[in-house]
Every structure is written in structure tokens, then in C-alpha cells.
Amino acid sequence: MKETRPTPRYSGIIDYLCNGFTPDRWPIWKDVLPNTRVKMRQNEGDTLLEPEQMVARMDELGVATVLLVTTDIGAHGRLNPADFEHVANQWDEAERLVARWPGRFASLAVVNPSLGMAGLRQMRERLALPWVVGMYIHTHSWDRRFDHADYYPYYALCSEFDVPIGMQAGYSGGLWPSECGHAISIDRPALYFPETRFILSHTGWPWVDETIAMALKFPNVYLGTASYPPRHWGQSLRDFIRGPGRKKTLFGTNFPTSGYHHTIGQLPELQLPPDIESLLLRGNALSVFKRLVP
């Protein structure tokens, strides 16, 4: 008799931020975690998996699409085997994933602001691929505020290609400066590039209210929850999601730092009305990532 799986509580979830999810990343995380403030928030079943198992877990939990933070191993990674670039997705593996499971995976191209014009030319090539749906800045790798001049050409590319750009806002989990992650530094870029959609990720913690203020001020600034499961969302963020931020907040995991079972399992505790829950888990992502197919 064919085994039948229970119907997932949710359907159509879009996770806007996921690192490399395969087991070969675990030795890197194992070396990194003792020397950082990064925490793995996971339930049983939230382990790193091979692609076939990952897709099965997505089906089990109602996750339709996962956006993969995708990059190359650059100078940082070659110098430091524990660098972010090693736990992100690589371009060859992302290409295999989107080819085998169309619609289930897409990529966010990681910005390297140290490459100058070569980096911009490379980003243009990446954005020519339909499955590259936006950009991402791993802020603390570069110790540049969001209003740093090195980022402005990339913000302009986002306007040109009509794709959003996400960035880690808040403090650094590693032993790097955190000041660059203050959400307030998106103020000038949001004014200068009104057609670019900015996603302040990681809730901006510990400057969550500052992040909310930027999302309230600007129609082109959004707040992303990746890396923090619902029990870590303070009252101001919960009120924002239920009220003025109901169309400005995106659901994410930053897996593996926040596990899928762990994060999705806490969603019912929010007791969100169905329309707001649908916006948080899917609708807002479709509005921001216009290359995603509804």
C-alpha cells in the first residue's frame, strides 16, 4: 500500500533566505559556531540534507519556494575556510537545483563590493538568468554601511533589472564590527533609489524598532524575519506584522541557523488572521520578488 503523508498545515510558503543546506557544510558550521554568537535554532528533522531530502521536507511543511544565497569563493573565502562564502550556495549547485526542480528554488546573487567594475559586469551576467531573482549583501563581511558609495551601483542595477536587494541588518553574529548593520543607514539609499526594493533582513535585531521605522517611512523598504523564529519576535514586530507592516514583512529562515520545523512550527503561536498570515508567508514575497511565478 502506498504511504500517504498528512496534509501540511501551510501551503505555498516562500522562504526568502537560505544558505547552503547540504551535509558537506556541517564541518564548517561545527568549526565556526564555538567562536561566534551565531545560534542554531533547530528541532529534530532540521538537519542539513541532500537535495532530494530537502525537497521532501519542503513538501512536508508546505514550502513552495526557497531563495538560495548564491556566490563564488572569493578572496575572503580563500583566506578564511570559515568565511560566509563557504556556507552559502555556489553557482554550480544552484544551477543544478533550479534545473531539476523548476520553481522550487531561485537565487539571490551575493554582492562583492570590493570588485569594482568587474563585480558589476559579473552581476549583470547573473541577472540575465531568469532564476536569479535578486541580490543579497552579507553586510558584516564588508564592514560597509548600507549608504556606502560602493553599494550604489548595485542599487542602480536593481532598479534597472527590477529586482530587490536584501541585506543582513542588525548585529554581527561573528566577531566582526556591527555598526555597519544599523538599519538607519538605508535612509539615504531608499531616498536616492525609490524604484529599488530593499529588504532589511534578520529583523534588524537588536535595533528592531529602527528597522520597523525604516519600513514604515519608505514604501520601498521591507523587513525580513530570517534567522529569528517567531518566539524571538518582540511585541513591536508582532504589532507591525498585524498592523501597518502587514504588507511589508517577509518570512524567512536563513537555514540552517533557523530550522524549518522549528520556525514553521512556531507560526501558529502568532494567531495571525488568515489574510495576514498569507501575506507574511507568500503574498509579500511575490510582490517584492517580481521574477517569481505566482
C-alpha positions in Angstrom: 0.0 0.0 0.0 1.3 3.4 -0.9 2.2 5.5 2.1 0.1 8.7 2.4 1.6 11.8 4.1 -0.5 14.1 6.2 -1.6 17.4 4.5 0.7 20.2 5.7 -0.9 22.9 7.7 0.6 25.5 5.3 1.0 25.7 1.6 2.8 28.0 -0.8 5.4 29.3 1.7 8.2 31.3 0.2 11.5 31.4 2.2 13.4 34.4 1.0 16.7 33.4 2.5 18.5 30.1 2.7 22.2 29.2 2.9 23.8 26.0 1.6 21.7 23.2 3.0 23.7 20.1 2.2 25.6 18.0 4.8 29.0 18.9 3.5 28.6 22.3 5.1 28.3 20.9 8.6 32.1 20.7 9.3 32.3 24.4 8.5 29.5 25.3 10.9 31.0 23.0 13.5 34.2 24.9 13.4 32.6 28.3 13.3 29.9 28.1 16.0 32.1 27.8 19.1 33.8 31.1 18.2 30.7 33.2 17.4 27.4 34.3 18.8 25.6 32.5 16.0 23.0 30.1 17.3 21.4 27.1 15.5 17.7 27.0 16.4 16.5 23.6 15.3 14.1 20.8 16.0 14.5 17.2 15.3 14.4 16.8 11.5 16.1 20.2 10.9 19.4 18.7 9.9 21.3 19.5 6.7 20.1 17.3 3.9 20.8 16.2 0.3 18.7 18.0 -2.3 16.1 15.2 -2.7 15.6 15.1 1.0 15.3 18.9 1.2 12.6 18.9 -1.4 10.7 16.2 0.5 10.9 18.3 3.7 9.6 21.3 1.8 6.7 19.2 0.6 6.1 18.0 4.2 5.9 21.5 5.6 4.2 23.4 2.7 7.3 25.3 1.5 6.8 26.1 -2.2 10.0 28.0 -3.0 13.4 28.6 -1.3 15.6 31.5 -2.3 19.3 30.5 -2.2 22.0 32.9 -1.2 24.5 32.2 -4.0 28.1 33.3 -4.5 31.6 32.3 -5.6 34.6 31.6 -3.3 36.4 34.9 -3.5 39.3 36.4 -1.7 37.6 36.2 1.7 36.9 32.6 1.3 40.3 31.7 0.0 41.9 33.3 3.0 39.5 32.0 5.6 38.0 28.5 5.3 35.3 29.5 7.8 34.1 32.5 5.8 30.4 33.1 4.9 31.1 32.2 1.3 31.7 28.6 2.2 28.3 28.1 3.8 26.4 30.0 1.1 25.3 28.2 -2.1 27.7 28.0 -5.0 26.6 28.8 -8.5 27.1 25.4 -9.9 24.9 23.7 -7.3 22.2 26.4 -7.5 22.1 25.9 -11.3 21.6 22.1 -10.8 18.8 22.7 -8.2 16.8 25.1 -10.4 17.2 22.9 -13.4 16.0 19.7 -11.6 13.2 21.4 -9.6 11.9 24.4 -11.6 10.0 26.8 -9.4 11.2 25.3 -6.1 14.5 27.1 -6.0 15.8 30.5 -7.1 18.9 32.5 -6.3 19.9 35.8 -4.7 23.3 36.9 -6.2 25.7 38.0 -3.4 27.2 41.4 -3.8 31.0 41.7 -3.6 31.6 45.5 -3.3 35.4 45.1 -3.5 35.4 44.0 -7.2 34.7 47.4 -8.7 33.5 47.4 -12.3 34.4 43.7 -12.7 31.8 42.9 -10.0 29.2 45.0 -11.8 29.8 43.2 -15.1 29.6 39.9 -13.3 26.3 40.9 -11.6 24.8 41.9 -15.0 25.6 38.4 -16.2 23.9 36.9 -13.2 20.8 39.0 -13.5 20.4 37.9 -17.1 19.5 34.5 -15.7 15.7 34.3 -15.0 16.2 32.2 -11.9 18.3 34.9 -10.2 15.5 36.9 -8.6 17.5 39.5 -6.6 20.7 40.4 -4.8 22.0 40.0 -1.2 24.6 41.7 0.9 26.3 39.8 3.7 26.8 43.1 5.4 29.4 42.2 8.1 31.8 40.6 5.6 32.5 44.1 4.2 32.0 46.5 7.2 30.3 49.0 5.0 27.1 50.8 5.9 24.2 50.5 3.6 24.8 54.1 2.4 28.4 53.3 1.4 29.2 54.5 -2.1 30.5 51.1 -3.1 26.9 49.7 -3.0 25.2 52.5 -5.0 26.0 51.0 -8.4 24.4 47.7 -7.3 21.3 49.6 -6.1 21.1 51.2 -9.5 21.3 47.7 -11.2 18.4 46.6 -9.0 16.3 49.5 -10.4 17.3 48.7 -13.9 16.5 45.0 -13.7 13.5 45.5 -11.3 14.9 43.1 -8.7 15.1 43.6 -4.9 18.2 43.6 -2.7 18.3 42.1 0.7 20.9 42.7 3.4 21.7 41.5 6.9 20.6 44.2 9.2 21.4 44.2 13.0 24.4 43.0 14.8 27.0 40.5 13.6 26.9 37.0 15.0 30.6 36.6 14.3 33.5 38.6 15.7 33.1 41.5 13.2 32.0 45.1 13.7 28.2 45.5 13.9 27.8 49.3 13.4 27.5 48.7 9.6 24.3 46.8 10.2 22.3 49.7 11.6 19.1 49.9 9.6 19.1 53.7 9.7 21.8 53.7 7.1 19.3 52.6 4.5 17.7 56.1 4.8 19.7 57.8 2.0 19.7 54.9 -0.4 15.9 54.5 -0.1 15.5 58.2 -0.9 18.0 58.1 -3.8 16.7 54.9 -5.3 12.9 55.0 -4.9 12.5 52.2 -7.5 14.8 49.8 -5.7 13.2 47.4 -3.2 15.3 46.9 -0.1 14.8 44.1 2.4 16.3 44.6 5.9 16.8 41.0 7.0 17.3 39.3 10.3 14.7 41.6 11.8 17.4 44.2 12.4 18.0 42.8 15.9 18.8 44.4 18.3 17.7 47.5 16.5 14.3 46.1 15.6 12.4 49.3 16.2 14.8 51.2 14.0 14.3 48.7 11.2 10.5 49.0 11.6 10.8 52.8 11.4 12.6 52.5 8.0 10.0 50.1 6.7 7.3 52.5 7.9 8.9 55.5 6.4 9.7 54.2 2.9 7.3 52.3 0.5 10.4 50.6 -1.0 11.8 49.2 2.3 10.7 45.9 3.8 11.6 43.9 6.9 12.7 40.2 6.7 12.4 37.8 9.6 15.1 35.3 8.5 17.3 33.8 11.2 14.8 34.6 14.0 11.9 32.2 14.6 8.5 33.7 15.8 9.2 33.2 19.5 12.0 35.7 19.1 9.8 38.4 17.6 9.1 41.1 20.1 5.8 42.8 20.6 6.7 45.8 18.4 7.4 43.4 15.4 4.2 41.4 16.1 2.2 44.6 16.1 3.9 45.7 12.9 3.0 42.5 11.2 -0.6 42.7 12.3 -0.9 46.4 11.5 1.0 48.8 9.2 3.6 46.2 8.3 1.2 43.5 7.1 2.3 44.1 3.5 5.9 45.0 4.4 7.2 41.8 6.2 8.7 38.7 4.6 9.1 35.2 6.1 12.5 33.6 6.0 14.7 31.1 7.8 18.3 31.8 6.9 18.6 28.0 7.2 20.4 26.3 8.8 20.6 28.9 11.6 16.8 28.7 11.9 15.4 25.2 11.1 12.3 24.7 9.0 10.4 22.5 11.6 11.5 24.9 14.4 10.4 28.1 12.6 7.2 26.9 10.9 6.2 25.0 14.0 6.0 28.3 15.9 3.9 30.2 13.4 0.5 29.1 15.0 1.5 30.8 18.2 1.2 34.1 16.5 -2.5 33.6 15.9 -2.5 35.7 12.8 -5.6 36.3 10.8 -5.6 34.1 7.6 -5.2 37.1 5.3 -2.2 38.5 7.2 -0.6 35.1 7.5 -0.9 34.5 3.8 0.8 37.9 3.1 3.6 37.1 5.5 4.3 33.6 4.2 3.8 34.2 0.5 2.0 37.3 -0.8 4.6 39.9 0.2 7.4 37.9 -1.3 5.6 37.7 -4.6 5.2 41.5 -4.5 8.8 42.1 -3.8 10.4 39.3 -6.0 8.6 40.0 -9.2 10.5 37.3 -11.1 8.8 34.6 -9.0 5.8 33.0 -10.7 2.7 33.1 -8.5 
